[in-house]
Amino acid sequence: MTGWRLFFLAAIVLAAAPFGLPIFAMTLLTEALILGLLAMSLDLMVGYTRLISFGHAAAYGLGAYASGYLLLHTALPLPVAVLAAALLAGVVAIGVAWVCTMATGVSFSMLTLAFAQLLYAVAFKWTSVTGASDGLAGIPRHPGPFGITVFQTKNGYYYLVLVCLLGAYVFCRALVSSPFGAVLRGIRENEAKTLSLGYNTRLYKIAVVALSFALGGLAGALYSPFAGFANTELLFWLFSGQVLIMVIVGGQGTLIGPILGAAFFMLLEHVLSAYTESWALFFGLIFIGFVMFAPQGIWGLLTSRRPKNARI
Amino acid sequence: MALLELDGLTKRYGGLVAVNQVSMRVETGEVRAVIGPNGAGKTSLFHLITGVVRATEGEVRFDGRKLTGLSSYQICQAGLSRTFQLTSLFPEMTARENARLSAQARLALRWQPYGGAAVFAEAARRGDEALERLGLTDVANRPAGLLSHGDQRLLEVAMALAQRPRILLLDEPTQGLSVEETLSAVETLSGLLADGQLTVLLVEHDMEVVFRLAQKITVLHRGTVIADDVPEVVKADADVQAAYLGGYE
């Protein structure tokens, strides 16, 4: 139960943040939470099922473009457009996973990368829907439903993101602790054995990819109305790699770790880029350091000193 | 009707015939051993029955239902649970979690999106029961990867048993064990089989183990059945002696 106490403490602190932080910090924090949601969604695949995806930008980009398109071309209220975009990413992922799970290991990773690059190319060419290299700009935040306008403000939007992140966390925590999650761990440790025990492992993998994409899509869908735009960079392979790094640096297979990893990544980018243009070089060194000396990641380092909190 | 029927089962790898026209019937309640020197095709036969590899020819029927062409998870769901020649476990999970995950596979409610606690409780109950029957209760909370090799072999059997299979397929359960470990494992297994409730198909090359456990023996040599009878008759069979004593050419 210590884990849930920590969860509520974190929720309260985050909910109080707008009262103590300046505007620019709130903007950073909002983006960090969105990226945290994305990294956490990838953790379902990478940390819990050992499905290494090099194409998670696809989920983010899909969500971002879908919610941007819906808000630009329909009058759907903001939360409805965001949820619809997340759902779309999840549904598309079923098809993607059906193809990608024909392979395993590195081949699986390569297929996820190929799929993300395919979407990247589509976004570049499908001018009428994606705006090609210009992307979608001026994405509005429609009011509603029921006349709610609070999400149009900066802090209101922050709370929308926070609620999505906390809700997704509770969902993911319940998922990985369920009998379904036990099968995912089985696939992670020994897929051949899991199959021979009578589990249709491919179906489980497709399901977890779909859920992971839906939550990653939710993150993207929250990003485009937040930034006001969606462009092809959100679908670029470099971004997929960065999300994977956030998961590994934060601590895979912990859900919380990747959220911290995303915040750490953003903070470091912000601080380092003030001093040098080649901040990515230093981040790369830090990444190598984590892989070599702290493979359990930030969350692993934090909890190894206090083993009581190890099982949040 | 026999519970498990193999009919002209054949597997060719290019020019090599690993399993050649094997036909066999296993009755309910029977403990059947398949023996033969190394490379006789015993494990290949297991892989054919459990759908790990596809047969070139022939058919497997289980309780009258054709299994050939099904995936290995479907064959397991039909009621055939197996162990592997090379120990295959979830090393980071405890023995108890291993058995629980195995039992969970055969629970009808495992896909239900709510009520996970009830699924876990029932699976754990079946898993613990199987662990107890194999004498593993004392090590139940240890990670499977840290168990002794002998306990790991028995844990695999417990996992199969936790599924309450209609037939248990054991692929060399004493493989890689020391003499003492083998003796104690055989002791445990014969206790398990004593009540005659289980139907077992056992692959083994250790003749001592086979004669202790099996009621009927099928002898494979270079993929072909050369004898199929009760242990006393098989022991006296000239072909079998030639296959075993004539070397492993």
Interface residues (C-beta under 8 A of the other chain):
Chain A: S177 S178 P179 F180 A182 V183 R185 G186 E189 N190 A192 K193 T194 L195 S196 L197 G198 Y199 N200 T201
Chain B: T50 V52 S71 S72 Y73 C76 Q77 S81 R82 F84 S88 L89 F90 P91 E92 M93 E97 R100 L101 S102 Q104 A105 R106 R110 W111 G116 V119 F120 A123 M159 Q163
